[in-house]
Amino acid sequence: MKYYLFAILDNIKTVAEVLSIAGGIITTFWLIFFIASKVDGDDDIYCFLKKIGFVWIPVYSIGLFSYVFLPNQKQMAFIIAAPYIVENQELRDATKNTAEIIKLGTEYLKDVLKPEDK
């Protein structure tokens, strides 16, 4: 189950982003109509918008907070892999030979890609 959630984490983040953007627009219009109905004294519309607000504001808040605080797939991969990388001494020792490996690879490529004299 955790691997499935890891695989669809970017999709969840996208849904949260869409909900946040659309929610911001809807919340703005809701707030304008809510204030306008209170100023006009129209109690029916005011009560209706108040009921909608009790449902919509928490939904919008959940979408916004999940968009802000959910990591994307790359960040989650780093969160999972970082402790293993830090604890693995062999992996940290492998970087000591990086310059030599690059030098040998460059020499090999020069030999392979050298133009032949005809």
C-alpha positions in Angstrom: 0.0 0.0 0.0 2.8 2.4 0.8 4.4 1.9 -2.6 1.1 2.6 -4.3 0.8 5.8 -2.4 4.4 6.7 -3.3 3.6 6.0 -7.0 0.5 8.3 -7.0 1.9 11.0 -4.8 2.3 13.4 -7.7 -1.3 12.8 -8.7 -2.5 13.5 -5.2 -0.4 16.7 -5.1 -1.9 17.8 -8.5 -5.4 17.2 -7.2 -4.6 19.3 -4.1 -3.2 22.0 -6.3 -6.3 22.2 -8.5 -8.5 22.1 -5.4 -6.5 25.0 -3.9 -6.6 27.2 -7.0 -10.3 26.5 -7.7 -11.0 26.8 -4.0 -9.4 30.2 -3.8 -11.5 31.5 -6.6 -14.7 29.9 -5.2 -13.9 31.2 -1.7 -13.4 34.7 -3.0 -16.8 34.7 -4.7 -18.4 33.1 -1.7 -17.0 35.7 0.6 -18.1 38.6 -1.7 -21.7 37.2 -1.9 -21.6 36.4 1.8 -20.8 39.9 2.8 -23.1 41.4 0.2 -26.1 39.3 1.5 -25.3 40.4 5.0 -25.2 44.1 4.0 -28.4 43.8 2.0 -30.2 42.1 4.9 -31.3 39.1 2.8 -31.4 36.4 5.5 -32.4 33.5 3.2 -29.3 33.9 1.0 -27.1 34.7 4.1 -28.2 31.4 5.8 -27.7 29.4 2.7 -24.2 30.8 2.1 -23.4 30.2 5.8 -24.3 26.5 5.4 -22.2 26.3 2.3 -19.3 27.9 4.2 -19.4 25.3 6.9 -18.7 22.7 4.3 -16.6 24.5 1.8 -14.1 26.3 4.0 -12.8 23.0 5.6 -12.6 21.3 2.2 -10.6 24.3 0.8 -8.4 24.3 3.9 -7.6 20.6 3.5 -6.7 21.1 -0.2 -4.5 24.1 0.6 -2.7 22.5 3.5 -2.2 19.2 1.6 -0.8 21.2 -1.4 1.6 23.1 0.8 2.8 20.3 3.1 2.7 17.1 1.0 6.1 16.3 -0.6 6.3 15.4 -4.2 7.6 12.1 -5.4 11.3 13.2 -5.6 11.3 14.7 -2.2 9.7 11.6 -0.7 12.3 9.4 -2.4 15.0 11.5 -0.8 13.3 11.3 2.6 13.2 7.5 2.3 16.7 7.0 0.9 18.7 9.6 2.8 19.1 7.6 6.0 20.3 4.5 4.0 22.8 6.7 2.1 24.2 8.3 5.3 24.5 4.9 7.1 26.1 3.0 4.2 29.9 3.3 4.5 30.6 1.4 1.3 28.5 4.0 -0.6 30.4 6.9 0.9 33.7 5.2 0.1 32.7 4.8 -3.5 33.1 8.5 -4.1 36.8 8.4 -3.3 37.5 6.8 -6.6 35.3 9.0 -8.7 38.1 11.1 -10.2 40.0 7.9 -11.2 36.9 6.4 -12.8 36.3 9.5 -14.8 39.9 9.6 -16.0 39.8 6.0 -17.1 36.5 6.4 -18.8 37.7 9.5 -20.7 40.8 7.7 -21.9 38.8 4.7 -23.0 36.4 7.0 -25.0 39.3 8.8 -26.6 40.7 5.4 -27.7 37.4 4.2 -29.0 36.4 7.4 -30.8 39.8 8.1 -32.2 39.5 8.4 -36.0 41.2 5.7 -38.0 44.0 6.7 -40.5 43.3 5.5 -44.0 
